[in-house]
Amino acid sequence: MDRNGHREVTEVPFRLSVGAPPGAAVLDFPGLAARARSHGLDVHAPMRLAFHQLITVRSGALRCSVDFTEYELTEGGWMWVRPGQIHQFRSDLGAAEGAAVLFPSGYLGAATAAAARLDRPAPRSPLMGPEGADAKAVRGVLDLLENERRTVSGPLEAHIEVVRHLVAVLVLRLAHLPGAQGGETAGGEVFRRFQRAVERDYTRTHRVEDYAARLGYSVRTLTRATRATVGCGAKRFIDDRVLLEAKRLLVHTDLSATAIGERLGFPDATVFTKFFRRRSGETPAGFRARASHARR
């Protein structure tokens, strides 16, 4: 913890365990905890992952948080944590049985990445629970993947490619479950370009007009595409991204509100505080104190 009692977030790159074959990591929950320890990490600490992490529960229950939203995974539930999100296990991994599949950006082929929409920022709802035939299909792919990772037979090169293809099948299955993308395709290419631009430039500008000019669209076009996709206007979408990063920095760093406001592109602390209060209903200091108390 830092001097104000905040639990600092750990930036976690993708690293394989010693002796593991190259490619994705496929682990049960004890293996996930052991992997964290081997890299000097506390598996229950908040982490900003630089890779994709798929988590599923076979029995028991597991509580997690992703960017300040709490979720509970029960039997058959899945969680997809995307690169850049802050994830934390909020209950003991030993209270549930399940599996985790970890893989870095760029691991899967371009066609798979495009079909699974891996190049886009994380959807707003990372929790999913396949049912019926979907659940059976996803479970079957995971079983094959775990068996392949446990038993390396034949040439190592063939094993690596089998694992890659199985991860691709799993990702494609999960990406196209009903509701998995939160309607993200409704706005088409206009929204996708806007979303990528916001992710790149939200610390530099919060104006829809600036994004419209850079992308070659009208403000009305961006607003219509964003509303069709995520149910809010373009300005609200930008502000949501800024607010999320402000909350991340307030909870997981010791930066002052002034420094956070500067980092996020606000001209001074007063403007940042007004923005934060308007969007969240409390001051940055009030949010930080409440969040710190809740996590102790």
Secondary structure, 3 states (H helix, E strand, C coil): CCCCCCCCCEEECCCCCCCCCCCCEEEEHHHHHHHHHHCCCCCCCCEEECEEEEEEEEEECEEEEECCEEEEECCCCEEEECCCCEEEECCCHHHEEEEEEEEECCCCCHHHHHHCCCCCCCCCCCEECCCHHHHHHHHHHHHHHHHHHHCCCCCHHHHHHHHHHHHHHHHHHHHCCCCCCCCCCCCHHHHHHHHHHHHHHCCCCCCHHHHHHHHCCCHHHHHHHHHHHHCCCHHHHHHHHHHHHHHHHHHHCCCCHHHHHHHCCCCCHHHHHHHHHHHHCCCHHHHHHHHHHHCC
